[in-house]
Amino acid sequence: MVNLKLGVPTIATVQKVGNKLKEEGVAFSSKADDMSFASEFISTLVKNTFKFDIFCQFDSIESLDMNPSYRFVHKIFDDKDDIVKQSNNLARHLYDQSIHPNIANGEFYVIYIDGCILNNETVDALMLLKTEAKDSFLTVSYENGEYSIKPQLGLSTKHLDKGCLIFNTKSEEGYLISIVETSTIRQDGRYWSNNFLYVKDIITDFQYTENIANFCSFIVQKVSKEHPEKSLKLAKVSRRITQMLQDDGAEINTNELISSLAIDDEVASLLPECRKEYEDRTGKIPEIFKCTQNATKRKAITKANIIKIGTDFELKVLDASAFIEQGYDDEKKKNFIKLYYG
C-alpha cells in the first residue's frame, strides 16, 4: 500500500481536444494559470476518484524516449516553465489518438503539483485530466442588493472521465503513474491508457493476490462446467483459499495453494493445463508472494466461491464448513443440491 500526501497544485494549462475522426480539432493553451487556490478541490478530486492499489509506468517498444507522452512529461519535470509548450504537445498527441467514433471532445488539463510526499519521499507530480461530461451547478451571486441564481457547468470532485497522476520518481523506468479511466473497450477502445499514455502495469503483491484468487474462480467455473458434480467441493476449497488470502502480509507458496484445489485425481490432472491457459492470458503467477488484504475486498475475488447451477441459479458459499449435499435424481434425470441450515 502506498502512503501519499498530495502536494500543492501550482500552475495548470487547459486545452480543448476533439475527435480526430470527426475533424473537431484542438484548441491550444497560450498561458499557464495559477492553481494555488484549488488545493482543496484537487485533493478532494484525487481522494474520490483515484485508487492507489495499482500503478503503471510508461512503456515503449524500443526506448522510453520513443513514447511521446513520456517525452513531453519528462521535459515538464526538467523545466516547469516549459509547461505550456509541452502541454500543447500532449494535447496534440491526445488528439492524434482520438480516432474512435465514440470518443467525446472535452477539456484537457495539465496540472503541476509541488511537493507530494510519496512513501516518505518528496516528489513533484503532474496531473493530466480529460473531462468529457460536465456536472451542473447552481451559483448564487449578490449584486445591487439582490441575490441571483444561475446554472453553470463544471468539473465535479466526485467523477472523472479520464485522468492520471504521474509522480516524478523512477523516471528511467517510466515514472510511477496512477490512472483513472471509466470508459470501456466497447465505448472508446481504452485509448487513454493504451494509446495516449501507452503504459504497462507495475506488478505488485496486490495484483498477485488478486490473480491467484481469480485463478481459483477460473478453476471453479471451468471444472464445474465440465463436471458439475465437483463444483461444491471446489467452491468450498476456494472459499478456504480466499480466507487465507485475507491474512495481510502472509507469505503464500503458489504451488502448494494451487495443489489444494486438487480435490481428486481428475481435477489434479487438469490443474497444470488450466494454470498454463490462465497464465498465457494474464501473466505468470509467482512461486512466492505476500497477501494484500485490499485485493481480497474486490468484487472479482468473491467469484471464487460461487457455484453456477445450470443456467438459472448461482450459489455463494460463505462458510467452507457448510453442510451441503449434492447428487443426481435418477427419477427426474436432474442434478440437485440440498442446503442444510439451522
C-alpha positions in Angstrom: 0.0 0.0 0.0 1.3 3.4 -0.9 1.4 6.3 1.6 0.7 9.5 -0.2 0.2 13.1 0.9 -0.7 15.2 -2.0 1.3 18.4 -2.6 0.1 21.9 -3.7 -1.1 22.5 -7.3 0.8 25.5 -8.6 0.1 26.0 -12.3 -2.1 24.5 -15.0 -3.0 24.7 -18.6 -6.3 23.9 -20.3 -6.7 22.8 -23.9 -9.8 21.6 -25.8 -9.3 18.3 -27.6 -11.8 17.0 -30.1 -12.3 13.8 -32.0 -9.8 13.5 -34.9 -12.1 11.1 -36.8 -14.7 13.8 -36.8 -12.1 16.5 -37.5 -13.1 18.5 -34.4 -9.6 19.9 -33.9 -7.6 21.2 -30.9 -7.7 24.5 -29.1 -4.3 25.0 -27.6 -3.3 26.9 -24.5 -1.3 30.2 -24.7 -0.5 30.6 -21.0 -0.3 28.8 -17.6 -2.9 29.7 -14.9 -2.2 29.9 -11.2 -3.7 26.9 -9.4 -2.7 27.6 -5.8 -6.4 28.4 -5.0 -7.6 24.9 -6.0 -5.6 22.9 -3.5 -8.7 21.6 -1.6 -10.6 20.9 -4.8 -7.7 18.8 -6.3 -7.2 17.0 -3.0 -10.9 16.0 -2.9 -10.9 15.0 -6.5 -7.9 12.7 -6.0 -9.4 11.2 -2.9 -12.7 10.5 -4.6 -11.5 9.2 -8.0 -8.0 7.7 -7.7 -7.1 4.3 -6.2 -3.5 3.7 -5.3 -3.5 -0.1 -5.2 -2.4 -0.5 -8.8 0.3 1.6 -10.5 1.6 1.8 -14.1 4.7 3.2 -15.9 5.2 4.5 -19.3 6.1 1.7 -21.8 7.8 1.7 -25.2 8.7 -0.9 -27.8 12.3 0.3 -28.1 13.2 3.1 -25.7 11.1 5.4 -23.4 12.1 8.4 -25.5 10.1 6.9 -28.3 6.9 7.3 -26.2 5.6 10.8 -26.9 3.7 11.2 -23.6 6.8 10.1 -21.6 9.0 12.6 -23.6 6.7 15.6 -23.1 6.2 14.8 -19.4 9.9 14.4 -18.9 10.5 17.8 -20.4 8.0 19.4 -18.0 9.6 17.8 -15.0 13.0 19.1 -16.3 11.7 22.6 -16.7 8.4 23.6 -15.2 8.5 26.9 -17.3 8.1 24.8 -20.4 4.7 23.5 -19.3 2.7 25.5 -22.0 4.6 24.1 -24.9 4.8 20.6 -23.7 1.1 20.6 -22.6 0.2 21.6 -26.2 2.3 18.8 -27.4 0.4 16.4 -25.1 -2.9 17.8 -26.4 -1.8 17.3 -30.0 -0.7 13.7 -29.2 -4.0 13.0 -27.4 -5.9 14.3 -30.5 -3.9 12.0 -32.8 -5.1 9.1 -30.7 -8.8 10.2 -30.6 -9.9 8.3 -33.6 -12.5 6.0 -32.2 -16.0 7.2 -33.2 -17.3 7.1 -29.6 -14.6 9.4 -28.2 -16.2 12.7 -27.0 -14.4 16.0 -27.1 -13.6 17.7 -23.9 -11.2 19.9 -21.9 -7.7 18.6 -21.3 -5.9 19.8 -18.2 -2.2 19.6 -17.3 -1.7 20.5 -13.6 1.7 20.8 -11.9 1.7 19.7 -8.2 4.6 20.6 -6.0 5.9 18.7 -3.0 3.9 15.4 -2.8 5.1 13.0 -0.1 5.2 9.5 -1.6 6.4 6.8 0.8 8.4 9.4 2.7 10.0 10.7 -0.5 9.2 14.3 -1.6 8.4 14.4 -5.3 6.5 16.7 -7.7 3.7 15.3 -9.8 1.7 16.0 -13.0 -2.0 15.5 -13.2 -3.5 15.0 -16.6 -7.3 15.2 -16.9 -9.7 14.9 -19.7 -13.3 15.9 -19.0 -15.9 14.7 -21.5 -19.0 15.1 -19.3 -19.7 18.1 -17.0 -21.8 18.4 -14.0 -24.5 21.0 -13.5 -24.1 23.5 -10.6 -26.1 26.4 -9.3 -24.2 29.5 -8.3 -25.6 32.3 -6.1 -24.4 35.9 -6.6 -25.3 39.1 -4.8 -25.4 42.3 -6.9 -27.1 45.6 -6.4 -28.8 44.5 -3.2 -30.3 41.4 -4.8 -29.4 37.7 -4.9 -29.5 35.8 -8.3 -29.2 32.1 -9.1 -27.5 30.9 -12.3 -26.8 27.5 -13.6 -23.2 26.5 -14.6 -21.4 23.5 -15.9 -18.1 22.4 -14.5 -15.7 19.7 -13.2 -17.0 17.7 -10.3 -14.9 16.3 -7.5 -17.0 13.1 -7.5 -16.4 11.8 -11.0 -13.6 11.8 -13.5 -13.8 10.5 -17.1 -10.1 10.1 -17.7 -7.1 11.1 -15.6 -3.6 10.2 -14.3 -1.2 11.2 -11.7 2.4 11.0 -12.7 4.9 11.1 -9.9 8.4 12.3 -10.6 10.2 9.3 -9.3 11.9 6.3 -11.1 12.0 8.3 -14.4 14.4 5.9 -16.0 11.8 3.2 -15.5 8.9 5.2 -16.8 7.8 7.1 -13.7 5.1 6.0 -11.2 1.6 6.5 -12.6 -1.9 6.1 -11.2 -4.7 6.0 -13.8 -8.4 6.7 -13.9 -10.3 5.5 -17.0 -14.0 5.0 -16.6 -14.8 4.1 -20.3 -14.9 0.6 -21.6 -13.3 -1.0 -24.6 -16.7 -1.1 -26.3 -17.1 2.7 -25.8 -13.8 4.1 -26.9 -11.1 1.4 -27.1 -9.4 2.5 -23.8 -7.4 5.0 -25.9 -6.4 7.0 -22.8 -4.1 4.3 -21.2 -3.4 2.1 -24.2 -2.7 4.7 -26.9 -2.2 8.1 -25.4 -0.2 7.2 -22.3 0.9 3.8 -23.5 1.6 2.3 -20.1 2.1 -1.1 -18.6 1.1 -2.3 -15.1 3.7 -2.4 -12.3 3.1 -5.9 -10.9 2.9 -5.9 -7.1 1.7 -8.3 -4.4 -1.7 -6.7 -4.8 -2.1 -8.0 -8.3 -0.6 -11.4 -7.3 -3.2 -11.7 -4.6 -5.9 -10.7 -7.0 -4.6 -13.0 -9.7 -4.5 -16.1 -7.5 -8.0 -15.6 -6.2 -9.2 -15.0 -9.8 -7.4 -18.2 -10.8 -9.4 -20.1 -8.2 -12.6 -18.7 -9.7 -11.4 -19.7 -13.1 -10.8 -23.3 -11.9 -14.2 -23.5 -10.2 -16.0 -22.2 -13.3 -14.1 -24.3 -15.8 -14.2 -27.6 -13.9 -17.9 -27.1 -12.8 -18.9 -26.6 -16.4 -17.4 -29.9 -17.4 -18.0 -31.8 -14.1 -20.9 -30.1 -12.2 -20.8 -32.8 -9.6 -17.4 -31.5 -8.4 -18.4 -27.8 -8.1 -19.5 -28.0 -4.5 -16.2 -29.4 -3.2 -14.2 -27.0 -5.3 -16.2 -24.0 -4.1 -15.6 -24.9 -0.5 -11.8 -25.3 -1.1 -11.8 -21.9 -3.0 -13.6 -20.3 0.0 -10.8 -21.5 2.3 -8.2 -20.1 -0.1 -9.8 -16.7 -0.2 -10.0 -16.7 3.6 -6.2 -17.4 3.6 -5.6 -14.5 1.2 -7.2 -12.1 3.7 -4.3 -12.6 6.1 -2.5 -9.4 5.2 1.3 -9.9 4.8 1.1 -13.7 4.9 3.6 -15.4 2.6 1.9 -17.7 0.1 3.5 -20.6 -1.7 1.6 -20.6 -5.0 2.3 -24.3 -5.9 1.0 -25.5 -2.5 -2.0 -23.3 -2.7 -3.0 -24.4 -6.2 -2.4 -28.1 -5.3 -5.0 -27.7 -2.6 -7.6 -27.3 -5.4 -6.9 -31.0 -6.4 -10.0 -32.5 -4.8 -9.4 -35.7 -6.7 -7.1 -37.2 -9.3 -9.2 -36.0 -12.2 -9.1 -32.3 -11.1 -5.4 -32.7 -10.2 -4.6 -33.7 -13.8 -6.5 -30.6 -15.1 -4.7 -28.1 -13.0 -1.4 -27.8 -15.0 -3.3 -27.2 -18.2 -5.6 -24.7 -16.5 -2.7 -22.8 -15.0 -1.0 -22.5 -18.3 -4.1 -21.3 -20.0 -4.7 -18.7 -17.3 -1.0 -17.5 -17.3 -1.0 -17.2 -21.1 -3.9 -14.8 -20.7 -2.9 -12.9 -17.6 0.8 -13.3 -17.0 2.9 -15.7 -14.9 1.9 -16.3 -11.2 5.0 -16.1 -9.0 6.1 -19.0 -6.8 6.0 -16.9 -3.6 4.1 -13.7 -2.8 2.7 -11.9 0.2 -1.1 -11.4 0.6 -2.5 -7.9 0.3 -5.8 -7.7 2.1 -7.1 -4.8 0.0 -7.1 -7.1 -3.0 -9.4 -9.6 -1.4 -12.1 -6.9 -0.9 -12.6 -6.6 -4.7 -15.8 -8.0 -6.2 -13.9 -10.2 -8.7 -12.4 -12.2 -5.9 -15.7 -13.2 -4.4 -16.5 -15.2 -7.5 -14.1 -17.9 -6.4 -16.7 -19.3 -4.0 -19.7 -19.1 -6.4 -21.2 -22.2 -7.9 -23.2 -21.8 -11.1 -26.2 -24.2 -11.0 -27.4 -24.8 -14.6 -28.3 -21.5 -16.3 -30.8 -20.2 -13.8 -29.1 -20.2 -10.4 -25.9 -19.2 -8.6 -24.9 -20.4 -5.1 -22.5 -18.5 -3.0 -20.6 -20.5 -0.3 -19.8 -18.2 2.6 -18.7 -20.9 5.0 -16.3 -23.7 3.9 -17.8 -26.0 6.6 -21.4 -25.5 5.4 -23.4 -28.7 5.2 -24.5 -29.0 1.5 -25.5 -32.2 -0.2 -25.1 -32.7 -4.0 -26.4 -35.5 -6.1 -28.3 -36.8 -9.1 -32.0 -37.7 -9.1 -32.4 -40.8 -11.4 -36.2 -40.5 -11.5 -36.2 -36.8 -12.5 -33.0 -37.1 -14.5 -31.6 -33.9 -12.9 -28.8 -32.8 -10.6 -29.8 -31.5 -7.2 -28.3 -29.6 -4.3 -29.6 -29.7 -0.7 -28.8 -26.9 1.7 -28.9 -27.7 5.5 -29.1 -24.8 8.0 -30.2 -24.1 11.5 
